[in-house]
Amino acid sequence: MDILHNLAFGFEHALTLQNLFYCALGCTIGTMVGLLPGLGPLATISLLLPLTYSIPTSSALIMLAGIYYGAQYGDSVSAITMKIPHAASIVACIDGYAMTLKGQTGLALFTAGVSSFIGGTVAIVVLAALAPSLGEVALLFGPADYCALMLLGFICVSVVTTGSVINGLAMCLIGVLLGQIGTDLETGTPRFTFGAQFLVDGVSLVSVALGCFGIAEITKNLDEKSERTPFNGKIHLIPTWPEFKRIWPSALRGSVAGSILGILPGGGPTIAQFAAYAIDKKVSKYRHEIGTGSIEGVAGQAAADEAAARTSFIPLMSIGIPENAVMALMMAAFIIKGIQPGPNMIAKHPDLFWGLVASMWIGNCFLLIINVPLVRIWLSVFKIPYSVLFPSILFFCCIGTFSVNNNLEDIYVTAAFGFLGYVMMRLALDPAPLMLGFILGPMLEENFRRAMLLSRGSFTVFVTRPISATLLGVILVLFIAQLVLMLRARGASRAGKPVAASERDTIVASPESARN
Amino acid sequence: MLNQNLVRGLFLAAVALFFGLGALRYPIGNLSRTGPGLFPLLVSGFLLVLAIATLVKSRLVQAVPLQFSVAKIALIMFGLCGFVLISQHVSMLLAIVFMVFIVSYAGTAPSWKRNLAISAVLAVIAYGFQRFLGLNLKLI
């Protein structure tokens, strides 16, 4: 009953005219960035972050959250109609595009829209039920436990987004080191500033995000010179009753898988989609059709994608630890607005927490309208040539950077990170773990120093505390699992098995999706 | 032909050495009373280990050619730096036109008509930011 009471309280806040407007705006922008190439939710949120200074706290957070989960909806549309997975809908390209080739685009879009709605709704229930109780568990965490949790997050994100622990972890560590630039808060010593006054406060988060994700991504897209053919096919949206009956079992399975995987460190939409697709391939009544353009192949993954996007807010809001790069940016948005996400957030700001949860359901309804009946309008977005789009994105990068401190010279820093981001992309180093490392770096250092102080310099504190020891045990298991997988893949490739190639393709494909 | 794996290892090693050697200039302290240099030193040490692992791996696996287009990233950097300088010394409206024209050469088939149209739309947006969001943009 408490949940219903709290949700009613949340709806009271979310249903104000102002919050409804920002929710609709966030969902619309989210859908658009999900559709457009070279501009994922990560770049968009970092672009809009400085512009939210003048917006009230709850409205700003509702809008930014809307961009994130709205992008998951929009992404399915481009994946189904043109086989372009811009953000996180790699799996939708398989069956969704196969349905388009069979002339069932409308059915695929309807399935994706309705399944995303089901996924989002289930995830909101999970979020409302779990976040407060997980917040109570988080109160048991000490500095050593927080360190272990952050390390686990680094490892999981490295495995999921890059497919290579070495590359991903290296990027997390580079992010942590970039976070060291500026004044050491304990001793007041300026570190790595080289006498430059503008570095005393550290490198701006917006510069890092816009450089590595905005500018670098644009340059990479320009290198690829890929031409897009706009979708011109016919769309019949309304399915028959037997078709409709096939949607919901898969969508429910996907919702459960997505909700669970969204909570885990390093989890999120990408891994949830693959898991839901694999589950449907095992248990669905129509499993023999999956892969050739079946409703189940679209429904499960779309629901999981959306559910995971929502439940990934749980670790951020209840423990205060973001589990992926977008959540790290959301955490920055909370901090900019003077709110520290963590165990005390729900108690201190119940209106904000429950308002955000309720707005997610309202956003779900907006997205269903935007993406199902109005989908034809969105498909015209593809007709915007990239040669028009990219100078505009660069301009927004400049304005976004400038608006943080009203300082034009900050754009030099953004440009430098753009160059660095481009170099890293060309070296096959995914910048998403860097972002997580950059935001968590100062927190990791603070907790590490505190843990060392409390244990009088003994590293045993990490294995004597049950929570920390368990989390480090999980890290060890993940390392061993990665090693075994690597050795098996190498053995299979030496034997010339085709399985290894497909596994490798899957791993190579995932960074593109997770990056955005 | 540069090997992507080898360059990646060298890049990671360079970052690790930059921060690691830099950290030595600050007090290290001890584990129970850590100084400002200890944590970055530990992290760079770990990064150096990963860099060495990458370098070793690059010798064992097949070489991958490194693809790097200097012209495009240079044009974009030039456009952005020009945007700052012109905004500071002349006006942001002119800076927008300059940036749009310069960066358009990084794309395919630049057209001055299209560039002017994009510049005009961006100038209107900049005015909107100044007027309605209160951004302190020096447009003229």
Contacts between the chains, C-beta under 8 A, distances in Angstrom:
chain1	res1	chain2	res2	distance
A	51	B	133	6.3
A	54	B	133	6.0
A	54	B	134	6.3
A	166	B	50	5.5
A	166	B	53	5.7
A	166	B	54	6.1
A	166	B	57	7.5
A	167	B	8	7.6
A	167	B	54	7.8
A	169	B	50	6.2
A	170	B	12	5.2
A	170	B	47	6.1
A	170	B	50	4.6
A	170	B	51	7.2
A	170	B	54	7.3
A	173	B	43	5.5
A	173	B	44	8.0
A	173	B	46	6.1
A	173	B	47	4.4
A	173	B	50	7.1
A	174	B	12	7.8
A	174	B	15	5.6
A	174	B	47	6.9
A	176	B	43	5.3
A	177	B	15	7.0
A	177	B	19	4.6
A	177	B	40	6.2
A	177	B	43	5.7
A	177	B	44	6.5
A	177	B	47	7.2
A	180	B	19	7.2
A	180	B	39	7.2
A	180	B	40	4.7
A	180	B	43	7.7
A	184	B	26	7.9
A	184	B	36	4.0
A	186	B	36	7.3
A	187	B	27	7.7
A	187	B	35	7.1
A	187	B	36	5.1
A	189	B	26	5.9
A	189	B	27	7.6
A	189	B	36	4.4
A	191	B	22	7.8
A	191	B	23	7.8
A	191	B	26	6.2
A	191	B	36	5.8
A	191	B	37	7.9
A	191	B	40	6.9
A	192	B	19	7.0
A	192	B	22	5.5
A	192	B	40	7.7
A	215	B	76	6.4
A	215	B	80	7.6
A	218	B	76	7.1
A	219	B	69	7.7
A	219	B	72	5.5
A	219	B	73	5.0
A	219	B	76	5.9
A	219	B	106	7.4
A	222	B	72	5.2
A	222	B	106	5.3
A	222	B	107	5.9
A	223	B	67	7.5
A	223	B	69	5.1
A	223	B	72	6.3
A	225	B	108	6.5
A	386	B	107	7.0
A	387	B	104	6.8
A	387	B	107	4.4
A	387	B	108	6.3
A	387	B	109	7.2
A	387	B	110	7.6
A	387	B	114	7.0
A	388	B	114	6.9
A	388	B	118	6.0
A	390	B	103	7.1
A	390	B	106	7.9
A	390	B	107	6.4
A	391	B	99	7.0
A	391	B	100	4.6
A	391	B	103	5.2
A	391	B	104	6.3
A	391	B	115	7.7
A	391	B	118	5.5
A	391	B	122	7.6
A	392	B	118	6.6
A	392	B	121	7.6
A	392	B	122	6.3
A	394	B	76	7.0
A	394	B	79	6.9
A	394	B	80	6.9
A	394	B	99	6.7
A	394	B	103	5.8
A	395	B	96	6.5
A	395	B	99	6.8
A	395	B	100	7.7
A	395	B	122	5.0
A	395	B	125	7.7
A	395	B	126	7.9
A	398	B	80	6.7
A	398	B	83	5.7
A	398	B	84	8.0
A	398	B	99	7.6
A	399	B	126	7.1
A	399	B	129	6.3
A	399	B	135	7.1
A	399	B	137	7.7
A	402	B	135	7.5
A	402	B	137	7.6
A	403	B	129	8.0
A	403	B	135	5.5
A	406	B	135	7.9
A	406	B	136	5.0
A	408	B	84	5.0
A	408	B	87	5.5
A	408	B	88	5.7
A	409	B	84	6.7
A	411	B	80	6.0
A	411	B	83	6.8
A	411	B	84	4.9
A	412	B	80	8.0
A	412	B	81	6.8
A	412	B	84	6.4
A	414	B	80	7.5
A	415	B	76	7.9
A	415	B	77	5.4
A	415	B	80	4.3
A	415	B	81	6.3
A	418	B	73	7.7
A	418	B	76	6.9
A	418	B	77	7.2
A	418	B	80	7.4
A	419	B	73	6.1
A	419	B	77	6.1
A	422	B	73	5.1
A	423	B	11	7.2
A	423	B	68	7.8
A	424	B	11	7.9
A	426	B	4	7.7
A	426	B	66	6.6
A	426	B	67	6.3
A	426	B	68	5.1
A	427	B	4	6.2
A	427	B	7	6.1
A	427	B	8	4.4
A	427	B	11	5.9
A	427	B	66	7.4
A	428	B	4	6.3
A	428	B	8	6.8
A	428	B	64	7.9
A	429	B	8	6.5
A	429	B	11	7.8
A	445	B	39	4.6
A	448	B	34	7.9
A	448	B	39	6.3
A	449	B	34	4.9
A	449	B	39	6.9
A	452	B	31	5.2
A	452	B	32	6.2
A	452	B	34	5.9
A	453	B	32	6.2
A	453	B	33	7.2
A	453	B	34	7.6
A	455	B	32	7.9
A	456	B	32	4.8
A	457	B	30	6.2
A	457	B	31	3.3
A	457	B	32	3.4
A	457	B	33	8.0
A	458	B	31	7.6
A	459	B	31	7.8
